[in-house]
Amino acid sequence: MLLPIFATAAAAAFATVATALPRSANHVVHEKRSGSSSWTPIQAAKPDGRITLPVRIGLTESNLHLGEDVLMNVSDPASEKYGKHLTAEEIIELFAPAPETIDAVHNWLVSSGIESSRISLSRGKNWLNFNASITEVEALLKTEYKVYEHTTGQKHIACEEYSVPQDVSEHVDLIMPTVHFDTKIVGDPEQRKKKRDPQAAFQPGNSDNNGWLPKKGPTISGPGADPDVAPQPFALTTCNTQITPDCLRALYNFTNGTLAKSSYGIVEYTPQAYLQTDLNLFYSNLARQIPSGTAPTLDSIDGGVDQTSTQSFDDNGESDLDLQYAIALVYPQKVTLYQTGDLVEGASFNNFLDALDSSYCTSGGGDNPAYDATYPDPNSGGYKSQDCGKYTAASVISTSYGSNEADLSAAYEKRQCNEYMKLGMQGVTILYSSGDNGVAGNGAECCTKAKCAGGTYNSGTSGTFNPSFPGTCPYVTSVGATQIVSGASVTAPEEACETVIYSGGGFSNVFAMPSYQSAAVKAYYANNKPSYTATQYNNSQTVRGYPDVAANGANYVVAVDGSLSLVYGTSASSPTFGSVITLINEQRVNAGKSAVGFINPTLYANPSILNDITSGGNQGCGTAGFTAVAGWDPVTGLGTPNYGKMLSVFMSLS
């Protein structure tokens, strides 16, 4: 049983013994917190030294320097091995840490007083795990733990920096819990359990504090309908003011699905949930070929539940949007819902990845309890198990959530990014929405220092552009947003979205430019170099640019809580683009071919199969942001899908 986070008077005396030891001569700082304006240490609070921490040491994996080459071998359209994806077992063997790495870290722990019987090695051989008191961990890592509080009231135990022996450092990727703050998509568990006021605690569906979630416009039909909005027929002639599945088919040159031979997954995080009554209302108005009662296949991860106890746009808007359009666009193909996290702990991206890959999931969840949810959940009412490698990844997976790069350490982001790389090797297409605040970050915040050094933010009226993650990971497909030009027909060229939201885009401060993107980004700089300085964005011309592609993100008609409303966001764009890829997979599988897997190399090698967007921008941080231009740009990427052209290219590949 874990002790309370704060020390009692008696425990405080005990804790004084645990004051961080001075770094010895052979210890070196391994990671240091860059800072975050959203998290501040509580000076008067000292964590009880007896608190048990589930310590996870990420071991340096072998052959990671070959990872991109292996991925490109099965993803590059010019490769003879295109589509010959690896199995999970082959990937584990390829990247397993060397025996000397495991031995070096294990021996250090034992020599430092951590008994061998307490240490376990994960199935993937890439994590060493043990439980230890804060007192022990402070001595081991020459550090001091503090209690940090988020602006939402959530509290975490973490440290400013930690050290390891110099001869061990090369064998350690990262250690958790230490300096990291991830996007844990839930509020303080105690606040959530009390359920006093759904707005009092952090809500993943609340657009006031999560900039990636969709934005609600006027209600056009049903209870609460805006009296100032004149009803319009759902027709192709009104697509410039209300997007429907038929509008998207006309925009992107595809028809109703006919096959059910592939797989498509949508990721949601509890307490965000869909309502079956909303799905039925959507079908009856906009997808009449789908029978009432049609639901996604639920893959519940770590107690993930489609809760109905709280119902509002904040609770249902994201899931309703994602699932209504994914189901409508790929039907009769079933859609899998990866509902992640229980109602107490919630979940992060790592918790989701754990459920797909047991090698990524350690005995304690493979995650940092300071920011990832811990399972089994020790809290009352929490999920009392742990889902590691429980589910098979769908061929296409779309996620409409994200965080700021500056919220996390580079080591943490790179490790997660490598997991997306491994999924790509297995033939999985991973899509993430690029964000809704243009060049600004979550909550429209901007950084106070160049390259977001220090991770401190301002109100968003000035400052440095704030790139997102995981969209900047070069092994995912980042999806920006477009809109139909006001008054234009559904067949006219679109423009970058500037209605309610602005397409997230820019350049990473963490990830180098991938080889498949090099020519496109170099052409962008040669022909359209922005006038902004290095203080405003990473203009080194050596880093990853995002998004990769785009799809419409404005005026979606969505059934939410019994009414039809207009909804906006890259939250709509990602599942729409994912639906197009799923339809292509259907045809490939029907022809005896593999799923397309990691699509970026093929798209960048064949940019003409997308509809280039050449107008609009993504303002933010007191600037006009970047501008959509001919070719790739950091607003709409290579452009929007053209199913017919894309199908022709992908079907020509082995």
C-alpha positions in Angstrom: 0.0 0.0 0.0 1.4 3.4 -0.9 1.7 6.1 1.7 0.2 9.5 1.3 2.1 11.9 -1.0 2.8 14.4 1.8 5.0 13.6 4.8 3.4 13.6 8.3 5.3 15.3 11.0 6.8 12.0 12.1 7.6 10.9 8.6 9.1 14.3 7.9 11.8 13.5 10.5 12.4 10.2 8.7 12.5 11.9 5.4 15.3 14.3 6.4 17.6 11.3 6.2 16.8 11.1 2.5 18.2 14.4 1.5 19.9 14.0 -1.8 23.5 12.8 -1.6 26.1 15.0 -3.3 27.1 13.7 -6.7 30.2 11.5 -6.4 33.2 12.0 -8.7 32.1 9.2 -11.1 28.5 10.3 -11.4 27.3 12.4 -14.3 23.9 14.2 -14.7 21.9 12.0 -17.0 18.7 14.1 -17.4 17.8 17.6 -16.2 14.4 19.2 -16.2 14.1 22.0 -18.7 11.2 23.5 -16.8 7.5 24.0 -17.3 5.4 27.0 -16.4 2.5 24.6 -15.8 4.2 22.7 -13.0 5.7 24.3 -9.9 7.3 22.7 -6.9 5.4 23.0 -3.6 8.1 24.4 -1.4 6.5 23.5 1.9 5.8 19.9 0.9 8.4 17.2 1.2 7.3 13.7 -0.1 7.4 11.0 2.4 10.7 9.1 2.0 8.8 5.8 2.6 6.7 6.2 -0.5 7.3 3.3 -2.9 8.2 4.3 -6.4 7.9 1.8 -9.3 11.3 2.5 -10.9 11.7 1.8 -14.6 15.1 2.0 -16.2 15.0 2.2 -20.0 18.0 0.4 -21.4 19.8 1.6 -24.4 18.5 -0.6 -27.2 20.6 -2.1 -29.9 20.5 -1.2 -33.6 18.3 1.9 -33.2 20.7 3.6 -35.6 19.4 1.1 -38.2 15.8 1.6 -37.4 15.0 4.2 -40.0 16.8 2.1 -42.7 14.7 -1.0 -41.7 11.5 1.1 -41.8 12.4 2.5 -45.2 13.1 -0.9 -46.5 9.5 -1.9 -46.1 8.0 1.6 -46.7 9.9 3.2 -49.5 8.0 2.6 -52.8 11.4 2.1 -54.6 12.4 -0.7 -52.3 12.2 -4.3 -53.4 11.1 -5.1 -49.8 8.1 -2.7 -49.9 5.2 -4.2 -47.9 7.3 -7.1 -46.5 6.6 -6.0 -42.9 8.3 -7.5 -39.8 6.7 -9.5 -37.1 6.6 -8.3 -33.5 9.0 -11.1 -32.5 11.5 -10.1 -35.2 11.4 -6.5 -34.0 12.0 -7.5 -30.4 15.1 -9.5 -31.4 16.4 -6.7 -33.6 16.3 -4.0 -31.0 16.9 -5.9 -27.7 19.7 -4.3 -25.6 23.0 -6.0 -25.7 23.7 -8.5 -22.9 26.5 -6.3 -21.6 24.1 -3.4 -21.3 21.7 -5.4 -19.2 24.6 -6.7 -17.0 26.1 -3.3 -16.5 22.9 -1.7 -15.2 21.9 -4.7 -13.2 25.4 -4.9 -11.5 25.2 -1.1 -10.7 21.8 -1.6 -9.0 22.9 -4.6 -6.9 26.2 -2.9 -5.9 24.0 0.1 -4.8 21.9 -2.0 -2.4 19.0 -3.0 -4.7 18.7 -6.7 -4.2 18.8 -8.8 -7.4 15.5 -10.5 -6.3 13.7 -7.1 -6.6 14.8 -6.5 -10.2 13.0 -7.9 -13.2 13.6 -7.6 -16.9 10.8 -6.8 -19.3 9.7 -9.3 -22.0 11.2 -7.0 -24.6 14.5 -7.0 -22.7 14.5 -3.2 -22.8 13.4 -2.3 -19.3 14.8 -3.1 -15.8 12.1 -2.7 -13.2 12.1 -2.6 -9.4 10.2 -1.0 -6.6 12.1 1.2 -4.1 11.4 3.9 -1.5 12.0 7.5 -2.3 14.8 7.4 0.2 16.5 4.6 -1.8 16.0 6.2 -5.2 17.4 9.6 -4.0 20.5 7.9 -2.8 20.8 5.8 -6.0 20.3 8.7 -8.4 22.0 11.5 -6.3 18.8 13.5 -6.4 16.0 14.9 -4.4 12.3 14.4 -5.1 9.7 17.2 -4.7 6.0 17.5 -5.0 5.0 19.5 -8.1 1.5 20.9 -8.7 0.0 21.5 -12.1 -2.2 24.5 -12.8 -5.2 22.1 -12.8 -4.4 21.0 -9.2 -2.9 17.7 -10.2 0.2 16.7 -8.1 3.2 14.6 -9.1 6.4 13.5 -7.4 9.4 14.3 -9.5 12.9 15.7 -9.4 14.9 18.5 -11.1 17.8 16.2 -12.3 19.4 12.9 -11.6 22.8 11.3 -12.1 24.2 7.8 -12.8 27.7 6.5 -12.8 29.7 7.6 -15.9 30.4 4.0 -17.0 26.7 3.2 -16.7 25.4 6.3 -18.6 25.9 4.9 -22.1 23.7 1.9 -21.2 20.8 3.9 -19.8 18.2 5.6 -22.1 16.1 7.2 -19.3 14.9 6.5 -15.8 11.3 7.0 -14.6 9.9 8.5 -12.5 12.3 11.4 -12.6 12.1 14.7 -14.6 9.3 14.0 -17.1 5.8 15.5 -17.5 3.7 13.7 -20.1 0.1 14.3 -21.2 -1.8 12.3 -18.7 -5.3 12.8 -20.0 -7.2 13.1 -16.8 -7.3 15.3 -13.7 -6.2 14.7 -10.2 -7.6 11.2 -9.3 -9.0 12.4 -6.0 -10.8 15.3 -7.8 -12.2 12.9 -10.3 -13.4 10.4 -7.7 -15.3 13.1 -5.9 -17.1 14.1 -9.1 -18.2 17.4 -7.5 -18.1 19.5 -10.6 -17.1 18.1 -13.9 -15.5 21.5 -14.8 -13.5 21.7 -11.5 -10.9 19.0 -12.5 -9.0 18.7 -15.8 -11.3 17.2 -18.5 -9.7 15.7 -21.7 -12.7 16.9 -23.7 -12.6 20.5 -22.4 -11.4 22.7 -25.2 -10.4 25.4 -22.6 -7.4 23.3 -21.5 -6.8 20.9 -24.3 -6.1 22.6 -27.6 -6.3 19.4 -29.6 -9.9 18.7 -28.9 -12.6 19.8 -31.3 -14.4 23.1 -31.0 -18.1 23.4 -30.9 -20.0 25.7 -33.2 -23.7 26.4 -33.5 -26.3 23.7 -32.9 -28.2 23.5 -36.1 -30.9 20.9 -35.3 -32.5 19.4 -32.2 -32.6 20.5 -28.6 -30.7 23.8 -28.1 -30.7 24.7 -31.8 -29.5 28.2 -32.5 -32.5 30.3 -33.6 -30.2 32.5 -35.7 -29.0 29.5 -37.8 -31.4 28.9 -40.7 -31.8 25.1 -41.4 -30.2 24.0 -44.7 -30.6 20.7 -46.5 -27.7 18.2 -46.2 -26.6 18.4 -49.8 -23.4 18.9 -51.9 -24.5 22.4 -52.6 -24.2 23.3 -48.9 -20.8 21.7 -48.2 -19.1 25.2 -47.8 -21.2 25.7 -44.6 -21.8 22.2 -43.3 -19.6 19.1 -44.0 -21.1 15.7 -44.2 -19.8 12.3 -45.2 -21.0 12.9 -48.8 -19.2 16.2 -48.9 -15.9 14.4 -47.9 -16.5 11.8 -50.6 -17.0 14.5 -53.2 -14.0 16.5 -51.9 -11.6 13.5 -52.0 -12.8 11.4 -54.9 -14.1 8.3 -53.2 -17.4 6.4 -52.8 -19.1 4.3 -50.2 -17.1 1.4 -48.9 -17.9 -2.1 -50.1 -15.3 -4.4 -48.4 -14.6 -5.4 -44.8 -11.1 -7.0 -45.1 -8.8 -4.6 -43.3 -8.9 -2.8 -39.9 -9.2 0.7 -38.6 -8.7 1.9 -35.0 -9.7 5.1 -33.2 -8.0 6.0 -29.9 -10.0 7.7 -27.2 -9.1 8.5 -23.6 -11.5 8.1 -20.7 -13.7 10.0 -19.7 -14.2 11.1 -23.3 -16.9 8.7 -24.6 -19.4 8.3 -27.4 -23.2 7.9 -27.0 -24.9 5.2 -29.1 -28.0 7.4 -29.3 -25.8 10.0 -31.0 -24.4 7.5 -33.5 -28.0 6.4 -34.3 -29.0 10.0 -34.8 -26.1 10.6 -37.1 -26.9 7.5 -39.2 -30.5 8.5 -39.6 -29.6 11.9 -40.9 -26.3 11.5 -42.7 -25.4 7.8 -43.2 -28.7 6.0 -43.8 -26.9 2.9 -45.3 -25.7 2.1 -41.7 -28.2 0.2 -39.5 -29.2 1.8 -36.2 -27.3 0.2 -33.3 -24.0 -0.1 -35.3 -21.2 0.4 -32.8 -17.4 0.2 -32.8 -15.7 -2.9 -31.5 -14.5 -2.0 -28.0 -10.9 -2.8 -27.1 -10.8 -1.7 -23.5 -7.3 -0.8 -22.3 -6.6 -0.5 -18.6 -10.2 -0.3 -17.6 -11.3 2.0 -20.5 -15.0 2.4 -20.4 -17.5 4.2 -22.6 -18.9 6.2 -19.6 -22.3 7.8 -19.7 -22.5 9.3 -16.2 -21.5 12.7 -17.5 -22.8 13.9 -20.8 -21.8 17.2 -22.5 -19.8 18.3 -25.5 -16.7 18.2 -23.3 -17.4 14.5 -22.6 -18.8 13.3 -25.9 -17.7 15.8 -28.6 -14.4 14.1 -29.5 -15.5 10.5 -29.5 -18.8 11.2 -31.3 -16.9 13.1 -34.0 -14.2 10.6 -34.5 -16.4 7.5 -34.5 -19.3 8.9 -36.5 -17.1 9.9 -39.4 -14.8 6.9 -39.3 -17.7 4.4 -39.2 -19.6 6.3 -42.0 -16.6 6.6 -44.3 -15.3 3.0 -44.1 -18.6 1.0 -43.6 -19.1 -2.0 -43.8 -15.5 -2.2 -42.4 -15.8 -2.4 -38.6 -14.0 0.3 -36.6 -12.1 -0.6 -33.4 -12.3 1.8 -30.5 -9.3 1.7 -28.3 -10.8 3.2 -25.1 -7.9 3.9 -22.8 -7.8 4.4 -19.1 -10.2 4.0 -16.2 -12.3 6.7 -14.7 -9.8 7.2 -11.8 -6.3 7.2 -13.4 -7.0 8.0 -17.0 -4.1 7.3 -19.4 -1.4 8.7 -21.6 -0.1 7.7 -25.1 2.3 5.2 -23.4 -0.5 3.4 -21.7 -2.1 2.9 -25.1 1.2 1.7 -26.7 1.7 -0.7 -23.8 -1.5 -2.5 -24.8 -0.2 -3.1 -28.4 3.3 -4.1 -27.6 4.2 -6.1 -24.5 7.8 -5.4 -25.0 7.1 -1.7 -24.4 5.1 -2.5 -21.3 7.0 -3.4 -18.1 5.8 -5.1 -14.9 4.7 -1.7 -13.7 3.2 -0.6 -17.0 6.4 0.5 -18.6 5.5 4.0 -17.7 6.4 6.9 -15.4 3.8 7.2 -12.7 4.5 10.9 -12.5 2.7 11.4 -15.8 1.5 8.0 -17.2 -1.3 6.3 -15.4 -0.2 3.4 -13.1 -1.9 0.0 -13.5 -3.0 -2.0 -11.6 -4.7 1.2 -10.3 -4.3 1.2 -6.5 -7.1 3.8 -6.1 -10.6 2.8 -4.9 -12.7 2.0 -8.0 -9.6 1.7 -10.2 -8.8 -1.0 -12.7 -7.1 -3.8 -10.8 -5.2 -5.3 -13.7 -2.7 -4.2 -16.4 -3.1 -4.6 -20.1 0.3 -5.3 -21.7 0.3 -6.6 -25.3 -3.4 -7.4 -25.0 -4.5 -6.2 -28.4 -3.3 -6.4 -32.0 -2.8 -3.1 -33.7 -5.3 -2.2 -36.4 -3.7 -1.5 -39.8 -4.6 2.2 -39.5 -4.8 4.0 -36.1 -5.9 7.6 -35.8 -5.5 9.7 -32.6 -6.9 13.3 -32.2 -4.9 14.2 -29.0 -1.5 15.7 -28.6 0.8 17.7 -26.3 3.6 20.3 -26.7 7.1 19.1 -27.4 8.3 21.4 -24.7 6.2 19.6 -22.0 8.4 16.5 -22.3 12.1 15.5 -22.3 13.7 14.7 -25.6 14.7 11.3 -24.3 11.1 10.5 -23.4 9.8 11.7 -26.8 12.5 9.8 -28.8 11.7 6.6 -27.0 8.0 6.9 -27.7 8.8 7.9 -31.3 10.8 4.8 -31.8 7.8 2.8 -30.8 5.8 4.4 -33.6 8.7 3.4 -35.9 8.4 -0.2 -34.8 4.7 -0.2 -35.4 5.4 1.1 -38.9 7.8 -1.8 -39.5 4.8 -4.1 -38.7 2.7 -2.4 -41.3 0.7 0.0 -39.1 -0.2 3.5 -40.3 -0.2 5.9 -37.3 -1.9 9.3 -37.7 -2.0 12.2 -35.3 -3.9 15.5 -35.6 -1.5 18.4 -35.8 -3.3 20.8 -33.4 -5.8 23.6 -33.7 -3.8 26.7 -32.7 -1.6 27.3 -35.7 2.1 27.9 -34.7 1.1 28.2 -31.1 0.8 25.2 -28.8 -1.8 23.6 -26.6 -4.1 26.2 -25.1 -2.7 28.7 -27.7 0.4 29.2 -25.6 3.8 30.2 -27.0 7.3 29.7 -25.6 9.2 32.4 -23.9 12.7 31.3 -25.2 14.1 30.3 -28.6 13.6 26.6 -29.4 11.2 26.5 -26.4 14.2 26.1 -24.1 13.1 25.7 -20.5 9.6 24.8 -21.5 8.0 28.0 -20.2 5.0 29.6 -21.9 3.2 32.9 -22.2 -0.4 33.8 -23.1 0.2 33.3 -26.8 0.2 36.9 -28.0 4.0 36.8 -28.7 7.0 34.5 -28.3 8.4 31.5 -29.9 6.4 29.0 -32.0 5.4 26.0 -29.9 5.5 22.7 -31.9 3.4 19.6 -31.0 4.1 16.0 -30.2 3.7 13.2 -31.3 3.0 15.0 -34.6 6.7 16.0 -34.9 7.8 12.4 -34.6 9.0 11.5 -38.1 7.4 8.0 -37.9 3.8 9.2 -37.7 1.7 11.0 -40.3 0.7 14.4 -39.0 -2.6 15.7 -40.3 -3.4 19.4 -40.6 -6.7 21.1 -41.5 -8.3 22.7 -44.5 -11.7 24.3 -45.3 -13.9 24.9 -48.3 -13.5 28.5 -49.5 -16.5 30.6 -48.4 -19.2 30.5 -51.2 -17.2 27.9 -53.3 -18.4 24.6 -54.5 -17.3 21.3 -53.1 -15.2 20.6 -56.2 -13.2 23.9 -55.9 -9.7 23.9 -54.4 -9.7 24.2 -50.6 -7.6 26.5 -48.4 -5.9 26.2 -45.0 -8.4 26.2 -42.2 -9.0 29.7 -40.7 -12.5 29.2 -39.4 -12.6 28.8 -35.6 -9.3 26.9 -35.6 -5.9 27.2 -37.4 -4.0 24.2 -38.7 -1.1 23.2 -36.4 2.2 23.2 -38.1 5.9 24.2 -37.9 9.2 22.7 -37.2 10.5 20.4 -34.4 13.0 21.4 -31.7 13.7 17.7 -31.1 13.7 15.6 -34.2 16.0 15.8 -37.2 14.6 16.0 -40.7 13.8 12.5 -42.0 15.4 11.5 -45.4 12.0 11.1 -47.0 11.1 14.7 -46.3 14.4 16.3 -47.2 13.7 17.3 -50.8 10.3 18.7 -50.0 11.4 20.9 -47.1 14.5 22.1 -49.0 12.3 23.2 -51.8 10.0 25.0 -49.4 13.0 27.0 -48.0 14.4 27.6 -51.5 11.2 29.1 -52.8 9.3 30.4 -49.7 11.7 30.9 -46.9 9.8 32.6 -44.0 11.1 35.9 -42.7 10.9 34.9 -39.0 14.1 34.7 -37.0 15.7 31.8 -35.0 14.1 33.4 -31.9 10.7 32.6 -33.3 11.1 29.1 -34.7 13.8 26.5 -35.5 15.0 27.8 -38.8 18.1 25.6 -39.0 16.6 23.8 -42.0 17.7 20.5 -40.5 14.7 19.5 -38.5 11.4 17.7 -39.0 8.6 19.8 -40.5 4.9 19.1 -39.9 2.1 18.4 -40.8 2.6 15.9 -43.6 -0.9 16.1 -45.0 -4.2 17.7 -44.4 -8.0 17.1 -44.6 -11.0 19.3 -44.1 -11.5 20.4 -40.5 -14.3 23.0 -40.5 -18.1 22.8 -40.2 -18.5 19.1 -39.6 -22.1 18.1 -38.8 -21.9 15.9 -35.7 -24.5 14.4 -33.5 -23.7 15.3 -29.9 -26.0 14.8 -26.9 -29.1 14.5 -29.0 -28.6 17.5 -31.3 -26.7 18.1 -34.6 -24.0 20.7 -34.2 -21.1 22.1 -36.3 -17.7 21.0 -35.1 -14.2 22.2 -36.0 -10.7 20.8 -35.6 -7.8 18.7 -36.8 -9.7 16.2 -34.6 -11.9 15.8 -37.7 -9.1 15.8 -40.2 -7.1 12.9 -38.8 -9.9 10.3 -38.8 -11.0 11.5 -42.2 -7.5 10.9 -43.7 -7.3 7.6 -41.9 -10.6 6.5 -43.5 -9.1 7.1 -47.0 -6.1 5.0 -46.1 -8.3 2.3 -44.7 -10.3 2.2 -48.0 -7.0 1.8 -49.9 -6.0 -1.0 -47.6 -9.3 -2.8 -48.3 -8.4 -2.9 -52.0 -4.8 -4.0 -51.4 -5.9 -6.8 -49.1 -8.6 -7.9 -51.5 -5.8 -8.2 -54.2 -3.7 -10.3 -51.9 -1.3 -7.5 -50.9 -0.2 -6.1 -47.5 -1.5 -3.0 -45.8 0.3 0.1 -46.8 1.9 0.7 -43.4 4.0 3.8 -43.0 2.8 6.0 -45.8 5.0 9.1 -45.6 7.8 7.8 -48.0 5.2 7.0 -50.7 3.4 10.3 -50.3 6.5 12.4 -50.4 7.8 10.5 -53.4 4.4 11.0 -55.2 3.2 14.5 -54.1 0.9 14.8 -57.2 -1.5 12.2 -55.7 -2.5 14.8 -53.2 -4.5 18.0 -53.7 -2.0 20.8 -53.1 -3.2 23.6 -50.9 -1.8 27.1 -51.8 -3.7 29.6 -49.8 -4.4 30.4 -46.1 -2.2 30.4 -43.0 -1.8 29.2 -39.4 -1.5 32.3 -37.4 -0.4 32.3 -33.7 2.1 33.8 -31.3 1.2 37.3 -32.4 2.2 36.5 -36.0 0.5 35.4 -39.3 2.2 32.1 -38.8 3.3 30.2 -42.0 1.5 30.4 -45.3 0.2 27.5 -47.5 2.2 27.6 -50.8 2.8 25.3 -53.8 4.4 22.1 -52.7 4.9 21.0 -49.1 4.4 23.7 -46.4 4.1 23.8 -42.6 0.4 24.5 -42.7 -1.2 21.8 -44.8 1.8 19.6 -45.6 1.6 18.0 -49.1 -2.1 18.6 -49.3 -5.4 16.7 -49.0 -6.2 13.2 -50.2 -7.2 12.3 -53.8 -8.4 8.7 -53.3 -8.3 7.8 -57.0 -4.7 8.9 -57.5 -3.6 7.5 -54.2 -5.2 4.1 -54.9 -3.5 3.9 -58.3 0.0 4.4 -56.8 -0.5 2.2 -53.8 -2.0 -0.6 -55.9 1.0 -0.5 -58.2 3.3 -1.4 -55.3 4.1 -5.0 -54.4 
